[in-house]
Structures are given as structure tokens and as C-alpha cells.
Amino acid sequence: MKLLFLTTVTMMAFAANSVLNRAAVGTGDMDALSFGVVRLVAGAVALAALVVWQNRGFAFGGAGRGVAVAGLLIYIFGFSLAYRGLDAGLGALILFGVVQMTMFGGAIAAREAVPTARWLGAGLALAGLVWLLTPGDGAAISVTHAGAMALAGFGWGLYSLQGRKEVDATQATAMNFIFAAPVAVVVFVLLSAESTITGAGLALAIVSGVITSGAGYALWYAILPDLGASRAAVAQLTVPVIAMAGGMVFLSEPLTMRFVGAAVLVIGGVLVSMRKS
């Protein structure tokens, strides 16, 4: 039950990231590159302070650190850029669909046992997500933005797969952010012709960096060894459902029977996959 509770809290943090990003970038309060940079820098500062306060020390982490940092950068920038041209539902479907494929592929490559129940749970959850998020109006999809989100999904999959090998989740997350932040600043300087930053956008980016990313990702690294790659992949399929539910609560979006039915499928599939085999 503890693992299920911690996984739920982590998925809520991930969903909040989507809402915060959309609230800042989608409304024009902040451009995508600026949001990604502030998110990383704020997370790096907060996590570094936490590591110092707890006397954990700093460790480079070898080649594995490079993989995690690359995955984090690909995810952060792909995620922010994609939401300039995708609605939240379709973006989430692309992101977590690719994450699931990447992490299941990693589980198979590492010869992790993937029992039949887990395959069944993954199928149910993905089917519910597709039902919930498939566009009904036949609107054209931006290939560029969809590609950016698919790349973000691959990056997050790599970041999560590396997390299974970390011993100290807080220290590892801090080092990932500390190494990624300067690279993000350089990318911003080289690629950003002009930036848009309002007080509201800056506040949203800082909250995303410190709380829902920094603390959320540290918790994710802490529970990944117990989850394993395949269960972790399926668990993340709840994030779009949680995000849409948040929109209904905080943005007065309508509750539909389609949402209820799809949510039952997704949550049911995840619960099947979370069972110990």
C-alpha cells in the first residue's frame, strides 16, 4: 500500500507539471524555452540546497549521469516546445504512449520479468487513454509539435530507466538538475531570439521546478527500484487522466461519461499491473 500511495503522489506531481506548463506557455505568460530553463535552474538550486542541508555530498555518477542528464534535457525542452501547438489531451497521449514503449523496451532489454497480468494491465490502461484522448473532430495535428512530444517521451523514458540504478534518489536528482541547468542556459542563449516572461509565468515555472519537478522527480527515483520498468511505464498512463480531472476541478471543464468510462479502464489497468507477481 505504501508503494501505491507514493506512486499516486508522484503521478499527481507529473500531472501538475502539465497543468503548470500549459498555464504559462499556453496563455503567453512565458515562452517555452524560458519556461524550461527557469524550471531546471529553480529545481537545481532547490535540490542543491537540500543536498547541502542533509550533508549528502555531490557525486558525478559516471556515464549513467550523462544518460540521465541528456534524457532530462530532451524531455524538458521537447515537452515545453510541444505544448505550443498541441492540446493537453493529445500531447499527453503521445508523451506517455512513447514513454510506455521506451520503458517496456528497456525492461525487455534488461530481461526484466513482464508477467501476463502486466501486459494485460498495460493494454487496458492504454486502451482507456486512447478512448479518452482521441480527437473527435478530425482536426489536423502539427507533425512538428507531435514529434517534439514524442522526443520528450523518449527522453523521459531514458531518464526513468536510469533511475532504477540510483542508490540515493535525492542526490541523483540534484546532480541531474545541476548538470542540466547550465546546458539549458547555453541552449537558451543560442536559440532564443526573444523571450516572454511575466510575473505569473515566472511563478509557475519556479513552482514547477522546485516542487512538482525537483521534489516529484526525487520521489520518482526513490520508488523506481521497487516498481521496475514495466510497472513504472504503466503507472504513468494515469497522468493524463489526473491532469484532465484537475482541469474539471480547477478550470470548470465538463465531466463526461467518456471520461468516467476511460478513467475506469486506465485506473483498473494500472491496478492490475501494480500487483506483485
N, C-alpha and C positions, 0 to 999 in steps of 0.2 A: 504493500500500500504506500510506503514511503516513496518508492521509486515512481509510482504512478502519480503521486502528488507533485513531486519535484518536476516530473516531465510536463505535467499540466501547467505549472507555474512558468516553466521555460517557454512552452508554446504560446502562452499569453504574452510573454515579453516579445517574442518574434512577431506576433500579430500586431502588437502595439507599434513596433518598428515600421510596419507597413502603413499604419494609420498616420503616424507622425511624418513619415516621408511624403505621403500623399498630401497631408495638410500643409506642408511647407512648399514643396515643389509644385504640386498641382494648382495651388492658388496664386503662384507667382511671388510668394514671400521670400523665396530663396531659389537660386538656380541649382541644378542638380550637382554640378561639380563642387560648388561651395558647401552644399549640404553634406556631401560625402567627406570632404576634408575636415569640416568642423566636427562631424560625428567621430571621425577617427582620432583627431587631436584631443577632443574632450575626453574620450574614452581612455586614451593613452595617459593623460595627465592624472585622471582619477585612479586608474589602476596602478600607476607607478607610485602614487602617494599611499595606496593601500598596501603595496608590497613593502615599502619602506616602513610603514607603521607596524606591520606584522613581522618585520625582520626576516622576510623570506629570502632576500637576496635576489640577484638578477643572473640569469643563465642564458647563454646564447642558444643552446639547443641543437646545434649541428644542422645537418641537411634538412631534417624534419621541420625545423623552424622556417627555413626558406619556403618549403611547400605550403605551410600554414599561412605565412605572410602573403605569398602570391595568391593563394585561394581567397584570403580575406580582401585583398585589393580588387581582385576580379569581381567578387561579389558586391562589394560596396559601390563601386563605380557603375557596374552593369545594372544593379538594382535601381540606383538613383536616375541614371540616364533613361532606362526603360520606362519609368513611370511618367516621363514627359509625354509619351504617346500611347500608353495602354491604360485601360481602366483597371481598377484594383482586382476585380474577379479574374479577368483573363490573364493579367500579369501573374497572379498567384498560381493559377493553373500551370502556366508554363514553368515558373520557377520551381515549384515543388514536384512537378512531374519529372523534370530533369534531375533534381536532387535525388528523387527516389531511384531513378535509373542509375545514377552515378554511384550511389551508396550500395545498391544491390549488386552492381558490378564489382565494387570493392569487396563486398562480403564474399562473393563467389571467388574472386581472385585470391583472397586470403583463406579460402577453403573454410569459411565460417559456415556452420550448420544452419541451413534455412529450411525448417520443417514445413510440411504441407499446410498446417494451420496458418503459418505466417504468410505464405503465398496467397492463401485464401483471404486473409485479412487485408493484405495489400490490394488485392483485386477489388474487394468490396469498397474499401476506402477510396480508391482511385475512381471507381465507377460512380460513387456518390459525388465526388468532386467534379467529375466531367459533367454529370447531370446538372449540378448546381451552377456551374460557371460557363457552360456552352452558350455562346451568344445566340439569341433567338431572332435577331433582326437581320442577320446576314451582313452585318457591317464589315467593311474592309479592315483588315488587320495590317498594321505597319510592320513590314518584314524587318526593317532596321531595329525598331524597338523590341519586337519579339525576339530577334537574335540577341540583343543586349541582355534580355531577361534570361534567355536560355544559357548564355555565357555566365551570368550571375549564378544560376542554378548549379552549373558545373563547378564554379569557384567555391560555393558553399559546400558542395559535396566533398571536394578535396579537403576543405578546412575541417569538416566534421570527421572524415576518415582519419586525418592526422590526430584529432583529439582523442581517439581511442588509446593512443600510445603515451599520452602525457600522464606523469605521476602527480604533479602539483598543478591543479586546474587554474588557480588564480594566478600563479606565477607565469604559466604558459600563456594565458590570455593576455596578461600585461605585456609580456615580451612581444607577442604578435602585434599588438596595437602600437607599442613603442617603435618597432621596426617599420611598421606600415605607415605610420603618420608622416615621417619625413618624405617618404616616397610620394605620398599623396600630395603633399605641399608642392613638391617639384613638378608633378604632373599638372597640378592646378596652375602654376606659374607659366608652364609651357603651353598649355592648351586653352586657358580661359582668357578670351579677348576682353570680356567684361563680365562683371558679376553683379548679382542682385541679392542683397542681404538686408532684411528688415529686422526689427527687434523681435517680432513674433517668430520669424523664420529661424533666427539665431537661437532663441529659447528652445524651439522644438528640436533643433539639431543637437543642442547640448544635452537635453533630456534623453534623446535617442542614443547619444554616445556614451553618457555616463551610466544610465540606468538600464534601458532595455537592450543596449548592445554590450557595454562593458560588464555589468553585473550579470546580465542574461547569458552572455557567451561563456563567462566563467562557470556559471551553474551548468551550462550545457556540457562543457568539457568535464565537469565533475561526474556527471551521470552517464556519459557516453560509454565508459568501460563496462558498466553494468547492462546497458541497453544492447550493445552490439550494433553493427552497421545496419542490418536489415530491419530490426525493430525501430531504430532511430529514424530510418528513412520513412517508415510508415507513420510514425508518430507525428512527423512534420506535416502530414496531409491534413491535420486538424487546423493548421494555422489559417488558411483562407476562410474556413467556416467561422472560427473565432473572430477574425477580422470583420467579416460581414455582420456577425451578431453585434459586435461593437458599434458598427455603423447604425444598426437598428436602435440601439440604446441611446447613443450619444448624438446621432445625426437625424433621428426620426425617420429612418428609412423603413419601408413597409415590410411587415412579416408575411411571408407567403408560404403556402403549403409545399411548394417546391423546395424551399429552404428547409422546412421541417423534415421532409422525407429524405433529402440528401444528407442532412446533418445526422440522421439516424444511421444511414448507411456508413458514413465516414467514421463516426464515433464507434459504431459496432465493429467495423473492420479493424480499427485501431485496438480496441479491447481484445479482440481475438488474437491479434499479433503480439500484444503485450504479455500474453500468457507464457509462463515458463514451460519449456518443453522437456 
